Amino acid sequence: MSETELQVNREDRSPVTADDNGQPTTPAGPDAIDHAEPVTNSSRTLKDLLRPPQNLAAMRDRLFHVQDMVELQVEEFERYWPYVDNVWVRQHRAGTDRTGRYTTDYYACRLQRPTYTPKASDTPRPDGKPVRKKQIREGGTCQMRLKTVRFDGGYSSYTITRVGDQTRHTHDLDHLDKIKRTTVLMDIARSEVIKGYMPASVFTLMSEDVEKLTAAGGRYLNRNDVRNASQAWRQAHRDPLRVHDGYKYDHGNGIIRKDDEASSILTNGQAQVVDPPSHDAPTLPHNTLHFPLDSRSFLESYLPPVDLQLSEGDMPHVTLAYATSMDSSLALAPGLQTALSGPESKAMTHYLRSKHDAILVGVGTAIADDPGLNCRLEGVGGYGGLGWDGQPRPVIVDPGARWYITPDSRILKTVQEGKGKGPWIIMAPGFAMDPNRIELLKYYGGRYLGLTEFDKKWRLSWDAILKALAAEGIRSVMIEGGGTVINELLQPEYVAMITSVVATTAPTYLGKGGVVVSPVGKLDQTGRPKPVVRFGDIKWQQLGEDVVMCGRPRIY
């Protein structure tokens, strides 16, 4: 690979850091970081067509419809966006915010532009030459719009969201592939011709693998497209052009493959097989977890619906998930991190995380465990997947601002590595927060949420916490601990907020003195003790040495 290619393919790393005090050192101001629309990439070759990005067709469809918010790492955005630039045309740049971290661009569907019919005077021709015939440019038929927001802080990302009243295109992706070619296809055609190959030869090779060409938006690519892409170069270079090795010009049939020679593509003097294997699978982090498909079915009815929609004031789907010993202990002692789950049930926990919008813990767990609060399941963002797909939003309930977050906190290191999202911290009013900590949290894509609603014991109300998360777009939340949080939620006044429970029991006794799941007991009308909560709709499943119970709470 040439030095130019290496530079183009190198992952974009923004020069953003945090100093010892947690202060971000990102350049501020609208002129500090200027991220222009992806430019023409003259180093693209046939290899980019024959070895396309993973799941290209599905990603093009996703970026065409934008039915839900799409979050991508910068390298991923720059890899996939040129494959849909025949769809989206940038209208204007709203600019960069005062911190210099957020840059917003607005795009419209190509067919939003007014219909244009060129006049003869618009295309002057030399004397004696006939007026060139041009088709009417179709337009004014689709009002779909979107915006992209680039964030540069402790990590870099693009967020793509639909804007405006129109929620669907008035046409399909195939229609735009028919009337406009992508930048990628035109760059590939141009790069091959300037190597000295005939446009017809380039078109033949580009068309050999129809499936890959179609996935890249080239179903309607033709010889004229290749000629047009290279016209300026061919006018400046009159040297004879040749066909690719392994091919020949056959009068009446154009460029065909030689029968007695294996075909190859010469790139930088080295032979490349015409149909090389697809991209190698991404290298997965060493701590990636795998949860087999055949082990998931017992959980499905307890998971949040994929199409869950919340109305104003609704509660999110709440899954209470935790692991205990046989004597119902979460840990050997308060503040002491204790491993209980086996590898199979640990993988199950991360599968559950991938199915929820947020994962919530109390401040005690955050202080004791220094958790990453991300999902390490194979296939999610950062572990073989794109962007932050499948990564939940970490939420820490910290009413008294006890958790002192620093750049060395595991959760922020996870964010910086592109393997998790920035945390949201829920606080009570009246606590002075260090401005440096607030700025640090924003720098890593997190935020503080201040609540003012309390229960009868002057603790933050779980009703308020869950409704606040729903108001922020969190449709489902998985609550994992610690002991105080779990025991509070199992109390009669809150247990109705729980949609489902997934409790894992490990084959061990931790003994007295541990952190126990045991909500405060209740008395009936006669003063006799009664059970606090019982679960129904029960399923039991053994995973390795552990036993998992799934159920829904019943209130006495």
Residue pairs with C-beta under 8 A, 6 or more apart in sequence:
1 9
1 268
2 43
2 268
4 43
5 43
8 41
8 43
11 75
12 74
12 75
12 78
12 156
13 156
14 26
14 33
14 74
14 152
14 156
16 24
16 25
16 26
16 152
16 153
16 154
16 156
16 443
17 24
17 25
18 24
18 25
18 154
18 407
18 440
18 443
19 25
21 436
22 405
22 406
22 407
22 436
22 437
22 439
22 440
23 436
23 439
23 440
24 153
24 154
24 439
24 440
24 443
26 32
26 33
26 99
26 100
26 101
26 152
26 153
26 443
27 33
27 100
28 98
28 99
28 100
29 96
29 98
29 100
30 95
30 96
30 100
32 96
32 100
33 96
33 100
33 103
33 152
34 103
35 103
35 150
37 90
37 105
38 78
38 81
38 82
38 85
38 183
40 183
40 187
41 82
41 183
41 184
41 187
42 187
42 190
42 191
43 191
44 184
44 187
44 188
44 191
45 188
45 191
45 192
45 265
45 267
46 188
46 192
46 202
46 205
46 206
46 265
46 267
46 272
47 265
47 267
47 272
47 276
48 184
48 188
49 184
49 185
49 188
49 206
49 209
49 212
49 213
49 216
49 218
50 209
50 212
50 274
50 275
50 276
51 276
51 277
51 278
51 279
52 212
52 215
52 216
52 278
52 279
53 59
53 79
53 80
53 83
53 279
54 278
54 279
54 282
55 386
56 80
56 83
56 215
56 216
57 214
57 215
59 80
59 83
59 386
60 80
60 83
60 84
60 173
60 215
60 217
61 173
62 70
63 70
63 80
63 81
63 83
63 84
63 87
63 88
63 160
64 84
64 87
64 169
64 173
65 168
65 169
66 146
66 160
66 161
66 162
67 162
69 159
69 160
69 161
70 159
70 160
70 161
70 387
71 157
71 158
71 159
71 160
71 381
71 387
71 388
71 389
72 80
72 157
72 158
72 160
72 386
72 387
73 155
73 156
73 157
73 158
73 386
73 387
73 418
74 150
74 156
74 157
74 158
76 386
76 387
77 148
77 158
82 182
82 183
82 184
82 187
83 182
83 184
83 216
83 217
84 182
84 217
85 182
85 183
86 110
86 176
86 177
86 180
86 181
86 182
86 183
86 217
87 109
87 110
87 173
87 176
88 107
88 108
88 109
88 110
88 146
89 107
89 108
89 109
89 110
89 112
89 113
90 105
90 106
90 107
91 106
91 107
91 108
91 145
92 105
92 106
93 103
93 104
93 105
93 106
94 104
94 105
94 106
94 147
95 103
95 104
96 102
96 103
96 104
99 442
100 152
101 151
101 152
101 153
101 443
102 149
102 150
102 151
103 149
103 150
103 152
104 147
104 148
104 149
104 150
105 147
105 148
105 150
106 145
106 146
106 147
106 163
107 145
107 146
107 147
107 148
108 143
108 144
108 145
109 142
109 143
109 144
109 145
109 169
110 176
110 180
111 138
111 139
111 140
111 141
111 142
111 170
111 171
111 176
112 139
112 140
112 142
112 143
112 144
112 145
113 137
113 139
113 140
114 139
114 140
115 136
115 137
115 138
115 139
115 140
116 136
116 137
116 139
117 136
117 137
118 134
120 131
123 131
123 132
123 134
125 131
125 132
138 179
141 170
141 171
142 166
142 169
142 170
142 171
143 164
143 165
143 166
144 162
144 164
144 166
144 168
144 169
145 162
145 163
145 164
145 166
146 160
146 161
146 162
146 163
147 160
147 161
147 163
148 158
148 159
148 160
149 158
149 159
149 161
150 156
150 157
150 158
151 157
151 158
151 159
151 445
153 442
153 443
153 444
153 445
154 407
154 412
154 415
154 416
154 422
154 443
154 444
154 445
155 415
155 416
155 417
155 418
155 444
155 445
157 387
157 388
157 445
173 217
174 219
177 217
177 218
177 219
177 220
178 219
178 220
181 217
181 218
181 220
181 221
181 225
182 216
182 217
182 218
184 216
184 217
185 206
185 216
185 217
185 218
185 221
185 225
186 225
186 229
187 229
188 206
189 199
189 202
189 203
189 206
189 225
189 226
189 229
189 230
190 229
190 230
190 233
192 202
192 205
193 199
193 202
193 226
193 229
193 230
193 233
193 234
193 241
194 230
194 233
194 237
195 266
196 239
196 241
196 242
197 241
197 242
197 243
197 244
198 241
198 242
198 243
198 249
198 255
199 223
199 226
199 227
199 230
199 234
199 241
200 223
200 226
200 243
200 249
200 254
200 255
201 241
201 242
201 243
201 244
201 247
201 255
202 226
202 244
203 221
203 222
203 223
203 225
203 226
203 255
204 244
204 247
204 254
204 255
204 256
205 244
205 247
205 265
205 274
206 213
206 218
206 221
206 226
207 213
207 221
208 274
208 275
209 275
210 219
213 219
213 221
227 234
234 241
243 249
243 255
244 263
244 264
244 265
244 266
245 261
245 263
245 264
245 265
245 266
245 271
246 257
246 258
246 261
246 262
246 263
246 264
246 274
247 255
247 256
247 257
247 258
247 263
248 255
248 256
248 258
249 255
250 256
257 263
263 274
264 271
264 272
264 273
264 274
265 271
265 272
265 273
265 274
266 272
281 384
282 384
284 378
284 383
284 384
285 376
285 382
285 383
285 419
287 376
288 376
288 377
288 378
288 383
288 384
289 343
289 346
289 347
289 350
289 376
289 377
289 378
290 347
290 377
290 378
291 347
291 348
291 350
291 351
291 377
295 344
295 348
295 543
296 351
298 539
298 541
298 548
298 550
299 348
299 351
299 352
299 502
299 550
302 319
302 499
302 500
302 502
302 539
302 550
302 551
302 552
303 319
303 352
303 355
303 500
304 317
304 319
304 355
304 356
304 357
304 475
304 476
304 499
305 317
308 317
308 475
308 476
309 475
310 316
310 470
310 475
312 471
313 467
314 467
314 470
315 463
315 466
315 467
315 470
315 497
316 357
316 358
316 466
316 469
316 470
316 474
316 475
316 476
316 477
317 356
317 475
317 476
317 477
317 499
317 500
318 466
318 476
318 477
318 479
318 497
318 498
318 499
318 500
319 352
319 356
319 476
319 477
319 478
319 479
319 498
319 499
319 500
319 501
319 502
320 479
320 486
320 489
320 490
320 498
320 500
320 501
320 502
320 503
321 349
321 352
321 478
321 479
321 480
321 501
321 502
321 503
321 504
322 330
322 480
322 481
322 486
322 503
322 504
322 517
323 330
323 340
323 341
323 345
323 349
323 503
323 504
323 505
323 506
323 546
324 330
324 340
324 503
324 504
324 505
324 506
324 517
325 340
325 505
325 506
325 508
325 509
325 510
325 514
326 505
326 506
326 507
326 508
326 509
327 509
327 510
327 511
327 514
327 516
328 516
328 517
328 518
329 338
329 510
329 511
329 514
329 515
329 516
329 517
330 338
330 340
330 481
330 482
330 483
330 486
330 514
330 515
330 516
330 517
331 337
331 338
331 368
331 482
331 483
331 510
331 514
331 515
332 338
332 510
332 511
332 513
332 514
333 513
333 514
333 515
334 364
334 368
334 483
334 515
335 364
335 367
335 368
336 368
337 368
337 369
338 510
338 514
340 504
340 506
340 508
341 349
341 504
341 506
341 546
342 506
342 543
342 544
342 545
342 546
343 544
344 543
344 544
344 546
345 504
345 506
345 543
345 544
345 546
345 548
347 377
348 502
348 504
348 543
348 548
349 480
349 504
350 375
350 376
350 377
351 377
352 478
352 502
353 359
353 374
353 375
353 377
353 392
353 478
354 375
354 377
354 380
354 390
354 391
354 392
355 476
356 392
356 476
356 477
356 478
357 392
357 393
357 473
357 474
357 475
357 476
357 477
358 392
358 393
358 394
358 395
358 424
358 469
358 474
358 476
358 477
358 478
359 373
359 392
359 393
359 394
359 395
359 477
359 478
359 479
359 480
360 395
360 396
360 397
360 477
360 478
360 479
360 480
360 485
361 371
361 373
361 394
361 395
361 396
361 397
361 479
361 480
361 481
361 482
361 485
362 396
362 397
362 398
362 481
362 482
362 484
362 485
363 396
363 397
363 398
363 399
363 400
363 402
363 403
364 482
364 483
364 484
365 371
365 480
365 481
365 482
365 485
366 396
366 398
366 403
366 411
367 402
367 403
368 482
370 409
370 410
370 411
371 410
371 411
372 410
372 411
372 413
372 414
372 419
372 420
373 392
373 394
373 396
373 411
373 414
373 420
373 423
374 382
374 391
374 392
374 394
374 411
374 414
374 419
374 420
374 421
375 383
375 390
375 391
375 392
375 420
376 383
376 419
377 383
377 390
378 384
379 385
379 390
380 389
380 390
380 391
381 387
381 388
381 389
381 390
381 391
381 418
381 419
382 388
382 391
382 417
382 418
382 419
382 420
383 419
388 420
388 421
391 419
391 420
391 421
392 421
392 478
393 421
393 423
393 424
393 474
394 411
394 420
394 421
394 422
394 423
394 424
395 423
395 424
395 425
395 426
395 469
395 474
395 477
396 403
396 423
396 424
396 425
396 426
397 426
397 460
397 465
397 485
398 425
398 426
398 427
399 426
399 427
399 428
399 431
399 459
399 460
400 427
400 428
400 431
401 427
401 431
401 432
401 433
403 425
404 437
405 411
405 412
405 423
405 425
405 437
405 440
405 441
406 412
406 440
407 413
407 440
411 420
411 423
412 422
412 440
412 444
414 420
415 421
415 422
415 444
415 445
415 446
416 444
421 445
422 441
422 444
422 445
422 446
422 447
423 441
423 444
423 446
424 446
424 447
424 448
424 449
424 472
425 441
425 446
425 447
425 448
425 449
426 448
426 449
426 450
426 451
426 460
426 465
426 468
427 433
427 448
427 449
427 450
427 451
428 450
428 451
428 452
428 454
428 460
429 450
429 451
429 452
433 448
438 448
441 447
441 448
449 468
449 472
451 460
451 461
451 464
451 465
451 468
452 464
453 460
453 461
453 463
453 464
454 460
454 461
455 461
455 462
455 493
459 488
462 488
462 489
462 494
462 497
463 494
463 497
466 477
466 497
469 477
479 485
479 486
479 489
482 515
483 515
483 516
483 517
486 517
487 517
487 518
487 519
487 520
488 494
488 519
489 495
489 497
489 498
490 498
490 517
490 519
490 532
490 533
490 553
491 519
491 520
491 532
492 522
492 532
492 533
492 555
492 556
495 532
495 533
495 553
495 555
496 553
496 555
498 552
498 553
499 552
500 550
500 551
500 552
501 535
501 549
501 550
501 551
501 552
501 553
502 548
502 549
502 550
503 548
503 549
503 551
504 543
504 546
504 547
504 548
504 549
505 546
505 547
505 548
505 549
506 545
506 546
507 545
507 546
519 532
519 533
520 532
521 529
521 530
521 532
522 529
522 530
522 531
522 532
522 556
523 529
523 530
524 530
530 556
531 556
532 556
533 553
533 554
533 555
533 556
534 553
534 554
534 556
535 549
535 551
535 552
535 553
535 554
536 551
536 552
536 553
536 554
537 551
537 552
538 549
538 550
538 551
539 549
539 550
539 551
540 547
540 548
540 549
540 550
541 547
541 548
541 550
542 548
